[in-house]
């Protein structure tokens, strides 16, 4: 069964049987551009989904078949106070902060804040017609919601400068080679590929998955010694969980584990 909730051109659908929630940018007639109000709602939506125990995996996609999102509303930038603009990164980082796996389902134009949101997700599954871009240089501006930092960390400074300083549009095959995308499939296969990944992720322990995401994200925040310390402490903590005992018992008994998140 699927339930739906409406926001400012963002639709949220929950599939209880699949244990997924899908956030849909729903303005296809205007390339799914994301308004300032929608940005604020985006973070609140994640707060709600993070607290929903029936949701194990979150998917983000765009309505229609032309794009994920072509970016933000350019006129609204001139109407927004500079201090507020400087905090936009907080809303865009909501997928990264989420304790649950987040999949970006990409197709067509994935520009500006749309691409920045995708980069804050854990997995990026893209149709082969996907174009990634941060076009802000064309406006005399730079990306301001994490684009420069996440791209540089993902692909290195040379490629980040090539992409961002030239406002280049990167096609899916090149983006995959760079490491910006998890997988590229045909447009016809896209939804099935995303659903298959969601089904796979749901089978793991939600507790171990949450801890794993925290440990992996920490790898970008500090030196190797700190990361190893965080990993070691998390490893020791998980040793005491019911899910780990269930995983070991299932392995010995040659059956599928039944994780409860405890």
C-alpha positions, 0 to 999 in steps of 0.5 A: 500500500502506498500513501502520499503527502503533498508539500510545495511541489514535493510529493512524499509517498510511503510504501509500507510493504516495501518499507520505503518512502519516495520524495518526488520533486513535482514540478515537471512543467518547469523542470522540477525546479526547487523553490526556497520554500521547498528547500525548507520543507525538504529538511523537515520531510527528512526529520519526519521520515527519520523518525518513522520506523516503518521507513527503512530506505528513502528514495529521491526522484523527479516527476516526469521523464525529462529531469531529476531537477534543473535546479533552484528558482533563480529570481528567488535568490535576489529576493532572499537575504544573504544570511539565509542563502549562506545556510541553504547547505543545511537543508540540502545536507538532510540526506547525508544526515539521515540515519537511513540509506538514501538513493537518488534516482536520476534522469535527464537534467540534474543541475544546481541544487538538484545535483547538490542534493543528489551528491548528499545521498548515499547512492546515485543510480542514473539513467543513461540520459542523465546530465550533471551540472553546476551552472552557477558560473554562468550567473557570476556565482558559485555553488552554495549548497555543498557543490564545490566541497562534495564534488571535490571530495568525490573526484579530486580538485582537477576534475572538480575545477574542470566541471565547476569553473567551466560550468560543464555538463557531465554526461552519465558515462563520464560521471560514472567514470569519475565516481560521481554515480553509483551505477548507470542503466537504461531509462527503461531499467531505472526504476527497477534498478532503484527498487532492487537496491532498496529491497537489498538494503532493507534486508540488512540490520537497520542498526548496523546500517546506521552505524556504518553510514556514520562511520563512513561519513566520518572518513571525510571529516578527519585524519585516518587515525580518528577514523580508525578510532571511530570505526573500532569503537563502533565495531565493539559496540555492535558486538553487543547487539541482538542483530549481530547475535542473530546474524551469527546464529543465522550464518551457523544455521545456514538461514536468512537472518531476521534483524530487528534493529536492536 
